[in-house]
Amino acid sequence: MSYALITGASKGIGKAIAECLAQRSYDLLLVAQTEELLRKVATELGEKYKIKAQWLALDLAEQSAAQQVLNWVQQNDFPVSILVNNAGYGLWGNFNELTLNDQNNMLQVNVWTMINLTHLMIPVLLQQPQAYILNTGSMAGFQSIPTFGLYSASKALVNTFTRALAHELKHTSISVSLLAPGSVKTGFVERAGMLHLKRTSDKMALSAETVARIAVKGMFNGRKELIPGLSNQFTALMVRLLPKSVIEQIAASLYRRKD
């Protein structure tokens, strides 16, 4: 069986996608920052599903991260047929109050490493008779969100880039899909600094396992866009229909801190 390469694979949606693919007997290449968590996930999935699970601990905010991943793949001659660009995170707060360094690191992970790795891996994927790219965007990418502006902008790029790439590659052996989840029960809210929204978020959130099952099934079915949850699908429709000023006012009221 060929390999599935997954970034942000140590926890959350990435880990759940890795398990879904292991269930289908895919060997795994797991990439994330925390070595201890990666080793644990690789060992557990390898033993449970009798597959090969390799891992690479790497800070994806490094400008050379994508090249380092490609070097690892080529040096070990891994036959990769699935690329899952899942790594990403958010930062909550007013743009001018967050540090520029922190925001640039977020953009590096959410946007540039994803773009660079996709570009570098396409020739590798084209060596397979059938290959897949799954990019994790977000519901946030369908709208501008005050106090979450740069994150939503980064995911807007992921959303639109992925759909464009799907069109460009539609006559090749690579199928491209966008996963655009809403709230998911992971550590995202805590890392983003949005603890004031945790209770509301948890009420609306899907499990990472549910999102992963929808993502993997849709990817293999060749669907271009995957929005888990009927409420999220309805929201995505409303965002497209309502005036932007209305959407921004609603988003601002939902995301602001209520002291």
FIBA-654127 format. One record per residue: x, y, z of N, C-alpha, C in turn. Coordinates in steps of 0.1 Angstrom, whole numbers, plus 5000, padded with zeros to 4 digits. Layout:
XYZXYZXYZ
...
! end
This chain:
500849885000500050005000500950125000
500450234993501250354993501050435006
501750545007501750625019500750745018
500250785029499450915031500351005040
500651125034501451225042500451325048
500551335061499551425068500351515077
500051645075500651745084499651775096
500251825107499351845119498751715123
499551605123498951475125499051425139
499551505149499751455162498451455171
497451535167496251545174495151605166
493951605171492851675165492451605152
492051695142491551645129492651565122
493851605123494951535116495151395121
495151385134495251245140494051155136
492851215136491651145132491651095118
492151185109492251145095493351035093
494451045101495450945100494850805104
494050805114493450675118492450625108
491650715102490750675091491450615079
492650665076493450615065494150485069
494550475081495150355086494150235086
492850265089491850175088491650115074
492050195064491950155050493250095045
494150065055495450005052496450085046
496250225046497350305041498450315051
499750315046500850345055500850495057
501450545067501350685071502750755073
502750875068503850965071503251085079
503651095091503051185100504051305103
503551425102504351545104503651635113
504451685124503951785133505151825141
504851915151506051985158506451895170
505551835177505851765189506251625187
507551595190508051465187507451355196
507251385208506651285217505251235213
504451335210503051305205503051225192
503951265183504051195170504451055172
505451035180505950895182504850805188
504050865197502950795203501850755193
501450855185500450825175500950725165
502150745160502650645150502750505156
503150495168503250355174501850295176
500950375181499550325183498950285170
498950365160498250335148498950225140
500350215141501050115135500649975141
500649965154500349845161498849805159
497949905160496549875159496049825146
496649885135496149855121497149775113
498249745119499349665112499749735099
500049865101500549945089501850005093
502650055083503850135086503450275089
504050325100503750465104505050535107
505550615098506750695100506350835104
507350905111507051035116508251125114
507951255113508951365112508551475121
509251505131509051615140509651745134
508751845131509251955124508352075127
508952195129508252315131507852375117
506552365114506052405101506052555099
506452625109506552775107507952805101
508852705100510152735094509952745079
510552845073510452875058510852755050
511752675055512252555048511452425051
510352435058509652315063509252225051
508652285041508152205030509252135023
510352205021511552135014512052025023
512052045036512551935045511651815044
510351835043509451725042509651645029
509851725018510151665005511451585005
512451645011513751565012513551435020
512751435030512551315038511851215030
510851255022510151165013511051105002
511851184996512651144985513851054990
514451095002515551015007515150875011
513950865015513450725019512550665008
512450724996511750674985510350624989
509650714997508250675001507350704989
506550604985505550624974504250684980
504150814978503050894984501950904974
500750874978499550884969498450984976
498651014988497751114995498551215002
498151345000498751455007497651525015
497651525028496751595036497351715043
497051835038497551965044496652005055
496851955066495951975077496452075088
497752095089498352175099497852325098
497552385109497052525109496552555123
496552685126495952735139495552885137
494852935147494353065147494853145159
494853285157495153375168494053475169
493453485181492353575183492853705189
492253815184492553945189492654055178
492654175182492754285172494154275165
494154295152495354285144496554365149
496254495153497354575158497754545172
497054465179497454425193498154295193
498054215183498854085183500254115177
501254045181502554075176502654025162
503454105154503654075140504353935138
505253905147505953775146505053665148
504153665157503153565160502253545147
501853655142500953645130501653595118
502853635116503653585105503853435106
504153385118504353245120503053165117
501853225121500653165117500453155102
500753265095500553265081501553165074
502753155080503653055074503152915075
502552875086501952745087500652735079
499752825081498452815074498452825059
499452905054499452945040500652895033
501852945036503052925028503552785028
503552725040504052585040503052495033
501752525034500752445027500952455012
501152585007501352604993502652544988
503752564995505052514991505052364991
504452295001504452155001503552094990
502452164987501552114976502352124963
503052234961503752244948504852144947
505552124958506652024958506251884956
505051854962504551714962503751674950
503351764942502551724930503351634921
504551664918505351564909505451424916
505551424929505551294936504251214934
503151294936501751234935501451184921
501951254911501751224898502351094893
503251044902503850914899502950794902
501850824909500850724913499750714903
499150604900497950594891496750674896
496550684909495550764915496050834928
495850964929496351034940495351134945
495551184957494651274963495351384971
494751504971495151614979493951664987
494051665000493051715009493551835017
493051955015493452065022492452105033
492852135045491952175055491852325056
490752375051490352515051489552545064
488452615062487652645074486352725070
485352705078484152795076484552935077
485552965085485953105087486453165074
486853085065487353125052486353175043
485053165046483953205038483553345042
484153405052483753545056484853615063
484753745065485753815072485253825087
486153805096485753795110486653895118
486054005123486854095131487354025144
488454055148489253995159489753855155
489453815143489953685138490353705123
490653825120490753865106491853795098
493053795104494153735096493953585095
493353515105493153375104492053345093
490953425094489953405084490453435070
491353525068491953565055492853445051
493553385060494453275056493653155051
492553135058491653025054490853055041
490553175039489953215026490853175015
492153205017493153165006493153015004
493152935015493152795014491952745007
490752805011489552765004489552784989
489852904985489852944971490952874963
492152874969493252804962492952654959
492352594969492052444968491052424957
490052504956489052484946489652514932
490452614931491152644918492052534914
492852474924493752364921492952244916
491852214922490952104918490552114904
490252234899489952254885491152234876
492252294880493452284872493952134870
493752054881494251914880493151814877
492051854873490951764871491151664860
492051694850492351594840493651514842
494051514855495251444859494851324868
495751254873495451144883495251194897
495351324899495251384913493851444915
493151394925491851454929492151544941
491551664940491751764950490451804958
490551804971489351824979489651934990
488652014993488652105004487852065015
488452055027487652035039487552165046
486252205049485952335055485152315067
485752275078484952255091484552375098
483552365106483252475116483952435129
483252455140483752425153483952275154
485152235159485552095161486152085175
485851965181486351945195487851905195
488652015194490051995195490652105204
491952125204492452225212492552365205
491852375194491952495186491652625194
490452625201489952735208490952785219
491552685226492552725236493752785230
494252725220495552785214495252915208
494052945202493753075196493553185206
493453145219493253245229491753285230
490853195227489453225227488653155238
489253145249488653075260487253125264
487053255261485753315263484653255254
485053195244484053135234483952985236
484752925245484852775246483452715248
482652765258481452705261480452705249
480352815242479552825230480052735219
481452735217482052655207481752505209
481952465221481752325224480352275222
479352365224477952325221477752295206
478452365198478252355183479152265177
480152215184481352145178481052005174
481551955163481551815159482851755165
482851625166484051555171485051545159
486351545162487351535152487151405144
486751295150486551165144485351175133
484351255137483251265127483651345115
484351455117484951535106485851455098
486751375104487651295096486951195087
485951135093485251035084484551095072
483951215074483351285063484451325053
485551375058486651425050487251305041
487551195047488151085040487151025030
485951005034484950955024484751045013
484651175015484451275005485651284995
486851275001488051274993488051164983
487851044988487850924979486750924969
485651004972484551014963484751124953
485951194954486251304945485451434946
484951454958484151584961485151694962
484751814956485651924957485551994970
484452004976484252084988483452004999
483951995011483351915021483152005033
481852025037481452105048480752015058
481351965068480651875078479651945086
478451885087477351935095476352025087
475051995089474052065082473952215086
474252245099474152385103475352465097
476452395095477552465088477252485073
476652385067476252405053475252515051
474352525061473352635060474052775062
474952775072475752905074476552945062
477152845055477952875043477052935032
475852885031474952935022474553085025
474153105038473753235042474953345040
476153295043477253385041477353435027
477053345017477153385003475953474999
474853465006473653535002473453675009
473853685021473653805029474753915026
474454035028475454145025476654125035
477854155030479054135038479054215051
478454335050478454415062477554355073
476554285069475654215079476454095085
477054025077477853905081478953945091
479654055087480754105096480254155109
479054215109478554265122478154145131
477554045125477153925132478453855138
479453835129480653775133481353855145
481353985143482054065154481354045167
480054045167479254025180479453885186
479653785177479853645182481253625188
482253695182483653665186484253765196
483553875199484053975209484053915223
484953965231484953925245483853995253
483053925260482053985268482453985283
483054095287483554105301482454145310
! end
